[in-house]
Amino acid sequence: MKDLTKITEIEDLRRVAERKVPRMFYDYVDSGSWTETTYRNNETDFDRIKLRQRVLVDMENRSLATTMIGEKVNMPVAIAPTGFTGMMWADGEIHAARAAEKFGVPFSLSTMSICSIEDVAAHTSKPFWFQLYVMRDQEFMANLIRRAKDANCSALILTADLQVLGQRHKDIKNGLSAPPKPTLANILNLMTKPEWCLNMLGTKRRTFGNIVGHAKNVEDISSLSSWTAEQFDPGLSWDDVARIKDQWGGKLIIKGIMEPEDAILAARSGADALVVSNHGGRQLDGALSSIAALSDIVQAVRAENSQIEIWLDSGIRSGQDVLKAIALGANGTMIGRAFLYGLGAYGEDGVRRALELIYKECDISMAFCGHTDINKVTDDILVNGTYEQLKSALPYVAPMRW
């Protein structure tokens, strides 16, 4: 286990990952669609929300422990499903799942993962969650759900906001693929990433393990590209949710909710949790940040007297972000880029460090706000006027990182 005590914030991990990971895969993680305005506002809108400091409060015996869909967690954070994870670090999904298991938070595996469902199950001892992209191939879909059941996955995450793909300029310009195509530009870039290359030489997992060899006529990278381009199902609707829920038969999470109307439909669908998420700003550019959408969704769902849990995803880079989301009514949160930066920087040790940083900052900030139990945190820790007007505030776009 590496000594990463000098890594003091997620931004430190990002900078290391940017240096170590091949450009196309780093850019895949650290980018959004079109102008990337929503991607950046996901982070900067958290900065608008200010915390109220309280003093002379007994700060002993603090706890971030809670539950997410009935599962005990050491803090209200789950690792979100992310594609290409195994391209940030060799066997990346396995390393991230191990770090999450040891830390006591849930891990979610994407349909578009490099390591397969079976790979992750074979290298972990705790059930993980599986995220489902709905494809046109019904036989493949049924088989994917069966494989998740056989791997003892404890929840299915239905991603609702990827019926069509948002355009991410960097992916097009980089010619994103797994494994990278042997172009001159890619070869020159890989020559500057020796650690990544050495790690990749030690694994056979270099393409989408849940698809290649499982979908009809997809046996290699060339057939995979054409299959994937045709398979995302634009006809997916609320009518399909009941069918998928019945087919799965277990706990269901719907991810990609950004409007109160859709949140109410999710609550009425019988799902166990919904995730307020704009896909990390990677789909509809110009949409609200997730944190700006949260309050109205919480209000609408609670008016339904629904017990569905509400989680927040997109933009979380610190423990304070987690605390603010909980204060605004979220029951839990999910992190994507924050753990991916850690993974790209130092593998499993980096994911562990990302979780440690978020935990410590959330814990200490909660204490400064006068609370010792995350389950009792409400919006009384927030400064009035700094969160109610997120939607109507003048748009602010952070400067690009160069």
Disulfide bonds with the S-S distance in Angstrom:
none
